[in-house]
Amino acid sequence: MAASYSIGIDLGGTNLRAAAIDKDGKMLAKLSGSTPVASGPGPVVDDMAQSVEKLREQFGRDDLVGIGAGVPGNIDMAKGVIVGWGNMPIFNGYAMREELSKRLGTKVILENDANAAALGEQWMGAGRGVDDLVLLTLGTGVGGGIIIGGRILHGQIGMAGELGHMTISPNGNPCGCGNRGCLEKHASATAVSAMARLLGLGHDLTAQQVYDLAVQGNDRAKEIFKVMGEGLGIALASLVNIFNFPLYLLGGGVVAAWDFFAPAMLAEVERRSYTYRSTLKIAPTRIEAAKLGGDAGLFGAACLPLQDVRT
């Protein structure tokens, strides 16, 4: 029988998920569970391999096109080595692609998780039918992925798309990356919590709790999302000016607050981007919420081995 499905893996800071997805984009099955990331690479690769084996046994070894894995951090694409997982330095320098391939006895494609999410949205999400798009993922930090001609833009060694570290405030707050005023210091869930603390709303509020306050009409909570929207607008204006793509997507948990931050964001893009204003009557630039939610990375990872065999 012809190969007809692939397996996508999405490794997070605490959770591991895997899914079998066919060449038409139908999710056949999904496995979810926690994984001992803090214990180091060995136990994590064991869990990844076990998840793949379960799906491979269920849907057939002969029908499997390949395996794609989305993982946090920067990856040396040529070597399949994680070179910069900020929260888990124990993985830095680890040849995850080689180790996972050895245990499974088959080829594995390793990819940054935000890149995988962008590809997933392009394949089966809000970007269906669009060859060129940018995805910003708003979570604990801000990640990003750039798709050109239906393929991920990697750059020289795989570090293209570090959109969370675009400077939007030259003298802004210091960031862990060594820069100041990075986008993720203004538009991530962590930034929302930090602003809530500064405005006296509470010392340990989550972004969800700040959103709940905004829904209840709290003016300071609303102001936080306005500031967040302005930061996103500055970043998006630059991206629109640089790429002139038809579509820019925002994903991640903080997107639930769209109604609170989007007006300021879109106003800022229009004010700062001549390209955006110029396309309004010709072919409007779309800035929208992503659609696949937490499954975007699974679809993108599964898409990687399917890209050259899809019909």
C-alpha positions in Angstrom: 0.0 0.0 0.0 1.3 3.5 -0.8 2.5 5.6 2.1 -0.4 7.7 3.3 0.2 9.4 6.6 2.9 11.0 8.7 3.5 11.5 12.5 3.9 14.9 14.0 5.5 15.5 17.4 5.1 18.7 19.4 7.4 18.9 22.4 6.7 21.7 24.9 8.2 22.7 28.2 6.1 20.2 30.2 4.0 18.3 27.7 4.5 16.0 24.7 1.9 15.4 22.0 2.0 13.3 18.9 -0.5 12.8 16.1 -1.0 10.7 13.0 -2.2 12.9 10.2 -2.9 11.7 6.6 -1.8 13.4 3.4 -5.1 15.3 3.1 -4.7 16.9 6.5 -7.1 14.6 8.5 -5.9 13.9 12.0 -6.3 10.2 12.5 -5.3 10.0 16.2 -3.6 12.2 18.9 -1.6 11.2 22.0 -1.0 13.7 24.8 0.9 13.5 28.1 3.5 15.1 30.3 7.2 14.4 29.8 10.2 14.8 32.1 11.9 17.6 30.2 13.8 18.7 33.3 15.3 15.2 33.5 17.3 15.8 30.4 17.3 14.7 26.7 17.4 10.9 27.3 14.0 10.4 29.0 12.4 12.9 26.6 13.6 11.1 23.5 12.4 7.8 25.1 8.9 9.3 25.5 8.9 10.7 21.9 9.9 7.3 20.5 7.3 5.5 22.5 4.5 7.9 21.2 5.6 7.3 17.7 5.7 3.5 18.1 2.1 3.5 19.4 0.9 5.4 16.4 3.0 3.4 14.0 1.6 0.1 15.3 -1.9 1.5 15.0 -1.8 2.8 11.5 0.9 0.7 9.9 4.6 0.9 9.3 4.4 0.6 5.5 2.0 3.5 5.2 4.1 5.9 7.2 5.7 8.7 5.1 7.9 10.0 7.8 8.2 11.8 11.2 8.4 15.5 11.9 9.2 16.9 15.4 8.7 20.5 16.5 10.8 21.4 19.5 11.5 24.7 21.4 14.7 26.7 20.8 17.0 27.3 17.9 18.1 24.4 15.8 21.2 23.9 13.6 19.2 22.6 10.7 22.1 21.0 8.9 23.1 18.9 12.0 19.7 18.5 13.7 21.2 19.9 16.9 19.4 22.1 19.4 21.7 25.1 19.9 19.6 27.4 22.1 16.7 26.3 24.3 16.8 29.2 26.7 14.7 27.7 29.5 16.3 24.2 29.2 20.1 24.7 28.6 20.6 21.0 29.4 19.4 20.4 25.8 21.8 22.8 24.2 24.2 20.9 21.9 22.1 17.8 21.9 21.8 16.0 18.6 18.1 15.2 19.0 17.4 14.4 15.3 20.1 11.7 15.2 19.1 10.2 18.6 15.4 10.0 17.7 16.2 8.6 14.3 18.4 5.9 15.8 15.7 4.8 18.2 13.0 4.7 15.6 15.1 3.4 12.7 13.7 6.0 10.3 14.4 9.5 9.1 13.2 12.3 11.4 12.8 16.0 10.4 13.5 18.4 13.3 12.0 21.9 13.4 11.5 24.8 15.7 8.1 24.7 17.2 7.0 28.1 16.1 8.1 27.4 12.6 6.1 24.2 12.7 3.0 26.1 13.9 3.4 28.5 11.0 3.6 25.7 8.5 0.5 24.0 10.1 -1.5 27.2 9.8 -0.5 27.5 6.2 -1.4 23.9 5.4 -4.7 23.4 7.3 -5.4 26.5 9.3 -6.1 30.2 8.7 -3.4 30.3 5.9 -4.9 27.6 3.6 -4.5 28.7 0.0 -1.8 31.3 1.0 1.8 30.6 0.0 3.4 33.5 1.9 2.6 34.4 5.5 4.0 35.3 8.9 2.8 33.8 12.2 3.5 35.4 15.6 2.9 33.1 18.6 1.9 34.9 21.8 2.6 32.8 24.8 5.1 33.0 27.7 7.4 34.7 25.1 6.7 35.6 21.5 7.8 33.2 18.8 7.5 33.5 15.1 7.5 31.6 11.8 7.9 32.9 8.2 6.5 30.9 5.3 7.6 31.7 1.8 6.3 29.8 -1.2 4.8 27.2 1.2 8.2 26.5 2.9 9.7 27.6 6.1 12.3 30.4 5.9 15.2 29.2 8.0 18.0 31.6 7.3 21.7 30.8 7.4 21.6 28.1 10.1 17.9 28.0 11.1 17.5 31.0 13.3 15.2 33.1 11.0 11.9 34.2 12.5 13.0 35.2 15.9 10.3 37.8 15.8 9.9 38.1 19.6 13.2 39.8 19.7 12.5 42.6 17.3 13.2 45.9 19.0 10.0 48.0 19.3 11.3 50.3 22.1 15.0 51.3 21.8 15.3 52.1 25.5 12.8 49.6 26.8 13.1 46.9 29.4 16.1 44.5 29.2 15.4 41.1 27.8 17.0 37.8 28.5 18.4 37.7 25.0 20.7 40.6 25.8 18.7 43.2 23.9 16.4 46.0 25.3 12.8 46.6 24.3 12.1 43.3 22.6 8.5 42.7 21.4 8.1 39.9 23.9 8.7 42.3 26.7 5.5 44.1 25.6 3.2 41.5 24.0 3.6 38.1 25.8 1.7 36.6 28.6 4.7 37.3 30.8 4.6 41.0 29.8 0.9 41.2 30.5 1.5 39.9 34.0 4.4 42.2 34.6 2.3 45.3 33.5 -0.5 44.2 35.9 2.0 44.1 38.7 3.3 47.6 37.8 -0.2 49.0 37.7 -1.1 47.5 41.1 -3.6 44.9 39.9 -1.8 42.1 41.7 1.6 40.5 42.0 0.8 37.1 40.7 -1.9 37.6 38.1 -1.9 35.5 35.0 -2.6 36.9 31.6 -6.0 35.1 31.7 -6.8 36.8 35.0 -5.9 40.2 33.6 -8.1 39.4 30.6 -11.0 38.5 33.0 -10.6 41.9 34.7 -10.7 43.6 31.3 -13.9 41.8 30.5 -15.4 43.0 33.8 -14.6 46.6 32.7 -11.4 47.2 34.7 -9.8 50.3 33.0 -6.2 49.4 34.0 -6.5 45.9 32.6 -7.9 47.4 29.3 -4.9 49.7 29.2 -2.5 46.8 29.5 -4.0 45.2 26.3 -3.9 48.6 24.6 -0.2 48.9 25.3 0.2 45.3 24.1 -1.6 46.1 20.9 0.6 49.1 20.2 3.7 47.0 20.6 2.3 44.4 18.2 1.3 47.1 15.7 4.9 48.5 15.7 6.3 45.0 15.0 3.7 44.1 12.4 4.2 47.4 10.5 7.8 46.6 10.1 7.0 43.1 8.9 4.4 44.4 6.4 7.0 46.9 5.1 9.7 44.2 4.8 7.7 41.3 3.3 4.5 42.7 1.7 2.9 39.4 2.4 -0.9 38.9 2.1 -1.4 37.4 5.5 0.0 37.9 9.1 -1.4 35.6 11.8 -1.3 35.8 15.6 -1.6 32.6 17.6 -1.2 31.6 21.2 -3.2 31.9 24.4 -3.1 35.7 24.6 -5.0 36.0 21.4 -8.1 35.4 23.4 -7.9 39.1 24.3 -8.1 40.0 20.6 -11.0 42.4 21.0 -9.0 44.4 23.6 -5.7 44.7 21.8 -6.6 44.5 18.1 -8.0 48.0 17.7 -4.7 49.6 18.9 -2.7 47.1 17.0 -4.4 47.7 13.6 -4.3 51.5 14.1 -0.6 51.4 14.8 0.0 49.3 11.6 -1.9 51.7 9.5 -0.1 54.7 11.0 3.4 53.2 10.6 3.2 51.2 7.4 2.9 52.9 4.0 2.7 49.4 2.4 -0.3 48.5 4.5 -2.1 51.7 3.6 -1.3 51.3 -0.1 -2.8 47.9 -0.3 -6.1 48.7 1.4 -8.0 49.3 -1.9 -5.9 47.0 -4.1 -5.3 43.7 -2.2 -5.8 44.4 1.5 -3.2 43.0 3.9 -4.9 40.6 6.3 -4.0 40.5 9.9 -6.0 37.8 11.6 -6.1 35.3 14.5 -4.7 31.8 13.8 -7.3 29.0 13.7 -5.6 25.7 14.8 -4.8 26.6 18.4 -2.6 24.2 20.2 -2.7 21.7 17.3 -0.9 24.0 14.8 2.5 22.6 15.7 1.2 19.0 15.3 -0.1 19.7 11.8 3.1 21.6 10.9 5.4 18.8 12.2 3.4 16.2 10.3 3.4 18.3 7.2 7.3 18.4 7.0 7.7 14.8 5.7 4.6 15.1 3.6 5.6 18.3 1.7 7.2 16.4 -1.2 4.5 13.7 -1.5 1.3 15.6 -1.2 -0.9 15.7 -4.2 
